[in-house]
Amino acid sequence: MATPAPTVVAGLRQALKAHAPFSGMPDADLEDVVRAATVRYFAPGETILSPGDARPAHCLFVRQGSVRGERSMPSGGASAQWEHSPGDMFPLGALLARRGVTSHYTALADTFVLAFPATLFDALVQRSPVFQDFCTRRIQHLLDLSRQRFQAEYAATVTEQRGLATPLASILRHAPVTVPPSMPLGEALALMEERRIGSLPIVDADGRPTGIFTRQDVIGRVVLAQTPLGAPIALVASAPVVTLPRHATAGDAALAMAQRGIRHVVTIDDGGRVAGVVSERDLFGLQRLSVRELASTIRRAGDVPALQQCAADIRALSYALVAQGVASGQLTRMIASLNDQLTVRLLDLVAARHDLGGLACCWIGMGSEGRGEQTIATDQDNGLVFASNDENAAPDALRERLLPFAAEANRALDACGYPLCKGGVMAMNPRWCASLGEWRDAFFGWIDRGDPQSLLDASIFFDFRGLWGETGLAEVLRSDIAARAKANPRFLKQMSDNALRSRPPLNWLGELAPQGGDADGIDVKLNGTALFVDAARILALAAGITATNTAERLLAAGPLRGIPAAELRGWCDAFEYLQLVRLRTQHRRASGALPPAGNPNLVPLSDLSEVDRRIVKEAMRQAKKLQQRLELDYPG
């Protein structure tokens, strides 16, 4: 074979070097591929590979154009399985297994591929860890590359966001709790225990600090000194008190504590009044913000302002988790778990102010909260299920007792950064504060009717789970719904038809296609993650699975539907990667790196690296394959 011209070699090398795995391979290995490769052209509609017993003689790399893979179905005909675009290699499975291909590969457009011998493919698998890892793991390999890039990007900023340059105003966890100098010591101690606080500023009539009493003072100044509990708090307080303005930094507070040998600094506003207290523990938390520490802080929170700071910390922690390289599925579950704990603590605080005696009630989370898949831009979707020990109690009467509690809880969650649902899907809405029987009737009605509104309601409400209270009510309701839906194939078919109305943002060439009025962006929730969520919900309902998490639904329902494990894992990986892209875009909009937008899930394609764009495209192809599975299960 004639040696290619130097300009041709350079062009081929550049074409390969732009894509994984070649971008990470040694120059010598890349040179072997370039020297051995030949360029082949296929016209639109021309067959590239067909099923057969013989192993393909070459590995093919798409340089230009698009290739469709189709697999014959037992019922006859063919179903489109995937599309390969520039940067993709095929048929890796057949080459690795040393068998013939099982699919038909056809050019969709004028297509040019680089073909290098299967013998070189085998040699590279043996000697190149990068090449082997890519060929055996493919999307996982690309995910690793993208995750490393995300991790490096976040690690560069997370220290700045949570370091000693942090203003004290952003550290304060709750509204200041202060007392006058004359308050009896016993009352002050009871207040500290009730509010779960470790320090108590003493203020004058104008709200200016005159001293401070802390838990560390109890043993030396109260117990050992045998100070009467009726003595004024000023008798055992430290004075004068060390103060810093709200705009001072965490570093200023750390320096003051070190110089004075103290553990608390009182912050003051512009008028000299107490704005809050920053503790040594708060400063330590800046450097060691963790799921465990934050969960502990949530449990100790004594009021809604304290939970507001915890909610802000959850959003900050999500940055740190990405910087630590936490996988997206685990990351969103951690965020959801902390949000659950915050909701439970908030409901405990609110419930204490309402008469709920004699009522069994369960606060249910729906939508992304119900699935345990929350990102940082999430509104409220919740409701209340209730029952009564009194069989004669009318649901309307019980509802009237619960609605004030629900309204206060919804507004408090809004204050913590979880906006009120624009569609009114909240417990404060009388329609969604309902008895177990009313909820059951509503779900059964949606399943039996299957009209457009019922299908819309089903997509919102079927992902619920119990968060607080008598969670057994939610479990009973979910079991009843699962049995009813499984027994109604017409409803599942209607849900499938409804889910298939949204499609991945891929054009006819298999490339990412901007949607709507934005010339550069795709809605990675509406036309990405939601496709997996909808399909997983249908598969789970059809199999009688009661899980609500998307990955758990797929992994539980898939084997019952005869879906190969590798296919299920590919769907889960693709879904979780799109979740990570959503979270990153929300972070970038919140930080100002991207312009604020009405839609926090709108991802500009120009903001994606070449690797990220390839994985997003592959993830959308996985969504397409999952939808094709629905079409096979519910044809017509």
N, C-alpha and C positions, 0 to 999 in steps of 0.2 A: 504494500500500500504506500502511495506517495506521501512524503512528509508535508503536512499542512504549512501554508505560508505563515510567517511570523505574525502578520496582522490577524490572520484567522485564529491562530493559537491564543493571541492576546485577547481577542474578542470572546472566545469560548471560556478562557480563564476568568474573565471579568463577569461573564454571565453566571458561572457556577459560584464564584466567590460571594455573590450577593445573597446566597441562600444557604440555609442549614441543610445538610450537615457540612457542606463544603467550606462554609465560612470558618469552621473551627478545625479543619483538617490541616496537617502539615503540607507545606508547599510541594514536597516530593510526591505525596499521594495525589494531590490535586493535579500535578503535572502528568501523572500516569493516566488519569481519567481524560484529560484534555487530548493527550497524544493518541489515545485509543478510540476516542469518540468519533462518530460520523454523524453528519446532519441529515435528517430525513424529513421529507415533506409529505403531508397528507391533506388531500382536498376535503372540503366539507362533506360529511356523510361517508367518507371512506373508512373501511375497517382497518384498525391498527393491529388488534389481537383478537383471536376467537378461542373459545373453549376447546381443549384438546388434551391428549395424554402427554405430549412432549413438553418438557420444561422450556420456557422462553430462552432464546439464545442471547438476548440482550436485556439490560436494564435501560429504561427510557426516562429521560429528563425533559419535561416540557419547557421549551424556550419561548415559544410564542404560540398563541391560539388557545384552544380548550379541547379536552377529551372527556367524553362521557363513558362511564362504566355501567353496563346493564346486565342484569342477571335473569335468566329464564325462570319463570314461575311454574310450579307444578300444575296450575290451572291453565297454563298456556300463555303465550305472550311474554313480554318482558317488562320489568319495572326498573326505572332509573334508580341507580343506587348512589352514585356520587359523580362528581365532576373534578377533573384535574386541570389546573391552570398553571401559568408560568411559575417555575420554582418547584413543582411537584415531581416526584419520581414514582414510577410504577413498572411492573406489578410486583411489589416487594414481597407480598405473601407467597406468591407462587415461586419466586426465586429462592426465598428462605426455606420453603418446604420441599423444594426440588420436585415440583409437579407442574402440570399444565394449569393455565388460568381457568377460572370457572365463570368468568364474565366476558361479555362482548365489549371491546373498547373501540369507540368510534370518534372520529374528529368532528367537532361541532362547527369549526370554522377553519380557515386556512391555518394549518398547524405545522410547526417545526419542532422536532424533538432531537435531542442528542442521544445517541445510542452507543453504549459501551458494553463490551462482552460480559457475559455471565461469569466467565472465569475470573475477570478482574473484580467483579462484584464479590465473588466468594473470597478472593484474596483480601479485599478491603475489610470485609466482615471479620476476617481472622486477625488482621494486623492493626486496624484502626478502631480504638474504643469509641471514638466520636461517631464514626460511620455505623458501627455495630449498634450503638445505643439508639441512634436515630431510626435505623431500619427495624429494630425489634420493638421500639416503644413509640416511634413517630410523634403523635400529638403530645405524649408525655414529655418527650425530648424538647419539643418546642415550648411546652408549658414551663419546663425548667429554665430555659433561656429567658423567657419573658419574666418569670418570677424573680430571677436574679437581677434583671434590669429594674423591676419595680422595687426590689429590696434596696438596691443601691441608691435609687432616687429618693426613697423615703428616709433612708438612714441619714442622708445629708441634711435633712430638715427637722427630723423629730427631736434632736437635742435642742435646737433653737426654740422649738415650740414649747418644750417642757423643761427648759433649763433655768438657771439662776437669773436669767434676764426677764423672767415672767413677772408681770406686774402683780402686786399683792391683791389688787382688786379682783383678778381672775382666779385667785386661790381661795378666796373666802367661800366657805361652804354653806353658810346659813346666815339669816338676819341676826344682828347682835342681840344677845340676851344680857341685859344689864340690870343692876339693882341699886337702890339708894344705900347710903352708908348705914342707915338705921335698921335695915332689914335684919330680923333675928337670924342667928347663925343656923339654927335648925331648919328654918324655912328656905334659906339659901342652899343648904345641902340637899334638901328635898327637890328643889328646883333643878339643881344640877343632875340629880339622878333621873328625874322625869324627862328632861330634855337631852339626856345623854351627852353632856358636854363636860369638858375637863377644866374649864376656866370660867371665871365670872368677873367681868369688869365692874368696878364700883364707880358710879357717876354722880355728879352734882345735879342740881335742878335743871341745868341747861344741857344735860347729856354729855358733859365733858368728863373724861376719866380722871378719877382721883386715886385709884388703887386697883389691885387685882387679886383675886383669891383663886388658887388652883388646887387640883386633887393632891398634888405633892405637898401642899401645906397642911393637909388633914392630920397626918400622924404627929408632926412636930408641934403644930400650933393649936390643935384641937384635942387629939387623943392624949398625948403625953402631958400636955399642959393642963388637961382636964378643964378646958374652957366650957362654961355652961352654954347649952344650945340656945338659951334665951339672950345671950350676949349679942351686940350688934356686929354685923359682918365686918365693919370697918376695923374692929379690934384685932382681927387676925389677918387682914389683907396686907399685901405688900404695897408700899408707897415710897416715893412716887413711882408711877408706872411708866415703862418704856413704850413710847409710841412712834409710829411712822405713818406718813401720809399714804393714801390708797395708791398713788402713782409710784411709790417706791417699789423696788424690785425684791424678788426672793433673795438675791445676793445681799442686798442691804439688810434684810431681816436676819439672814444667817450670820452676817458679821456682827450685828447687834447682840445676837444670842451668845456668840462666842466671846465677845468682849465683856458682857455683863454676867455670864454664867447663868442664863435664864432659858426657859423653854417656851415662852409665849411672848409675842409682841402684839400690842393693841394697835390696830390701824384706825386712823381718824380721817374724817372728811374735811373739806375746805373750811368748815366752820369750827373745826376742833372737836366735833362730836364723834363718839365711838361708831365706827363703821363695821367692825368685826375683830376677830382675833385670829392670828396666824400662829400655828404651833410648830414645834420642831418636827412633829410627825408629818405635818403638811409639806414641809420642805423636803423631808426624806421621800415622801410620796412622789414628788416631782421627778426624782431620779430613779425611783423604783416602782413606777406606776405599773401595776400588774392586775391580772384578773382577780387573783385572790385578795389583794389589798382593796381593790375597788368594791368587790362583793362585800367585804367586811365593812367598808365605809357605808355602803348602801344600807346594810342591816342596822347600823348604828344611827342612821339619819333620824333626826327628831322632828323635822318639819319639811314642808314643801320646798322652801328655799335651799335647804341642804341637799335635797334630791335634785334640784335644778343644777347645782354644781356637779353632782354625780353624773347627771345626764351629759353635761359638757365633758366630763372626764371620760365617759364611754366613747364619745366621738374622738377625743384625743388619743385614747388607747387604741382605737382602730388604726391610727397612723403607726403607732409603735408596733402593733402586731404585724403589719405589712413589712415594716423595716426589719423585723425579726425573721421574716421569711415564712410566716404561718400560711398554710394552704388556705385557699379562699373558702372552701367548704367548712373547714374548722373555724376560720375567722368569723364568718357570718353566724355560725352557731354560737360562738362566744359572745358576739354582740347581742344576739337574740336572748341568750341566757341572762346577760346582765340587764337587758331591758325588761325581761320577765321579773327579775329580782327587784328592780326598781318599781315596777308596776305593783308587785305584791306588797312591798313596803309602803308605797303610797296608799294603796287600798286599805291596809291595816290602819294607817294614821287617819284616813277619812272615815272609815267605818266606826272608829271610836267616838265620833261626834254624832252618830245617828243611831236610832233605836231599830236594830235589826233582830231583836229577840224573837224566837219562835219561827224564824225563817231559815230555810236551807237555800242558799243561793250560790251560784258559780259564775264568776267573771270569765268570759271566754274571749280569746284573741282570735282574730280571723285574718285572712290575707297572708302577707309575708310574716306577720307575727305568729299566726297560727301554724305556719310551716317551719318556723324557726330559721328564716332566711332574710332577716332584716339587714339593710344597709343603714347608712347614717341619714338618708333622706327618706323618711317614712312617716306617713300620717296614721291616724287612729282608725282601726277597724275592730270594733269590739261589741259585746253585748252581755246581757245578764240572763241566766236561766235560773228560775226559782221554783220552789215547792214549799209546802207548808205542812206542819204536823196536824193542822186542823183541816179535815177533809171537806168541811163546809165553807171554808174560806174562799171568797170569790177572787179570781185572778186580778180583777181591776182594783180591788182594795189592797191587795199585796203590792201591786205595781205602784200605787200611789205612795206607799211607804218607801219603796226602793228608789223612785225617780230622783228625789233630792240628793240622795247618796251618789247615784250615778252621775248626776249633773256636776256635782262638786268634783268627783273623781275625773271626769272628762276634762273639765277646765283646768284642773291641777296638772294633768298630763300635758295639756296644751302649754301651760306655763313652763314645763320641763323641756319643751322643744319637740313634742310630738303633736303636730297640728291637728285641729279638729277635722274630721272627715267631711269633705265638701258634699258628699252624697248622703250625709246623715246616718251612716252605718256606725252607730255608737249606742252605748247602753242608755244614754240620756234620752234617746228617741223611744217613746212608748212602744213603738212597733218592735223594737229589738230588746226590750226589757219584758220578757215573756215567760210564762210557765213552761214546764217541761212538755206538757201536752200541746200548748200553742206552738212551740218550736217544732215538735214532731209533726203537727198538722201542716205547718208551713213547708217543711222539707218534703213531706210526702206529696203535697200539692205540686211542688215544682217538679218532682220526679214523674208524677202521673200526667201532668199537663204537657210539659215539654215545649211550651210556647216561647217566643223570643225573650220575653221578660223573665220567665222561669229559668231559662238557660243562663241569662245574665246574672240572676240572683245566685244560681248554683255555682258559678265561677267565683263569686265573692265569698259565699258562706260555707261551702263544703270543705274548706281547709281549717275549720275551727279546732281549737283544743282548750281545755280548761286550764286557767292560770291561777285562780284564787278562789278560796271558799270550798264548797262541797264539789270537788272535781269529779266525783262519781256521777253526778248528773250529766256532765258532758260525755263521760264514757258510755253511759246508757244510751244517750241520744246518738252517739256516733255508731254504736253497734246496730241500732235500729235502722239508721240511714243506710249503712253498708249493705245490710240484708235486702232492703227495699230496692236499692239501685241495682244490685247484682241481678235481681229477679226481673228487671225491666230493660231488655235489650233495645227496645225502641228509644228510650231515653238516652242510653249510651250512644246510640247511633246519632241522635240529634246533637248531643254534646260534641261528638266527633266532627260532625258537619260544621258546627259552630266554631270549633277550634281551628279547623282547616281554612277558615276565611282569612286568617292572618298567615302570612308566609315570610320566610327568611328574606332579608334584603339582598338577594343575589339576582343579577341580570341573566340573560340567556346564555352568556358566556361563562357564568359561574363566578363573576367578579362582584365585589361588594358594590351595591347601588345605593347612593344617597336617596333619602325618602322625604316626602312632604315638601314644605317650602324651603327647607335648608339644603343648599347645594352641596354641602360638605359633610352632613351628619347623618347618623342612623340612630334610631331609638332602640338601644340595646336591651331595653326591658320589653316594650310592646312587641317588637319584631325579633326578639332574641330569647331572653330567659322565660318570657311568658309562654312561648311555644313549648318548652320543656315542661313547664308547670302544668299547662292544660293537658298535655298528652299523658303525663304521669298520673294526674288526677283520674283520667278516664280509665287507664290501665288498672289503677288501684281499685276503683269502684267496681269494675268488671270482675276483678278477682276477689272482691270482698275484703280487701286490705284496709285496715283502719289507720295506718300511718298517715301523717300529713306532710312530712318533709319530702321534697321532690326526689332527692337521691334515694332515700329510704323506700319510697314508693316504687321507683324503678327497679331497685335491687330485690324488693320483695315480690313484686308482681311479675317481673320478667321471666324467672324460671317457670312460673305457673303458665306462662303463655308460650313457652318454648323458645325464648329469645336467648341467643348465645351470650355467655358471660362477657366476652370481649366487646360485644356490641353494646351491652349495658354500661360497661365501664367507660367506653368512648362517649356515650351520652352524658354520663355523670361528669366526666372530666370537662366536656364542652360547656355544660351548664355552669359548673363552678367557675370556670375561667371567665365566662361572660359576667358572672356576679362580681368577680374581681375587677373587671374593666368598668363596670357600673360604679363600684366603690371608689376606684381611682378617679374617675371623672367627677364624682360628687366631691371628693377631697379637693381636686384642682379648682372646681368652681367655688368652693367655700374659701379657699386660700387666695383667690384672685388670679391664679395662674391661667385660668380660662375665664372668659367673660361670663358674668351671671346669666342664667337662662331660665325661662319659665319651666322648662323641662329638664330636671337634673339628670335624666338618663340619656340625653342627647349627646352622643359621642362624636366629635369631629374626626373624620378620617385623617385629616392632616395632623392630628395629635397622636396618631398611632405610628410606632416604628414599623419598619418592614416586617420584622418578626411578629409583632403584635397583629399587624394586618393579616398576615398569613394565618395566624391561629384563630382570629375572629372569623375569617373566611371558612376555615376548617370547622369551627364550632357551628357556624350557620349551616354547613353541609350536614353536620350531625343532626341538627334540628330538622333538616329536610328529610333525612333518613328516618327519623322518628315519626315524622308526619306520614311518610310513606307506609310505615308500619300501621298507623291508624287507618289509612286508606285500604290496606289489605284486610284488616280486621273488620272494618265497617265499610264495605264497598257499596257502590251505587250512588 
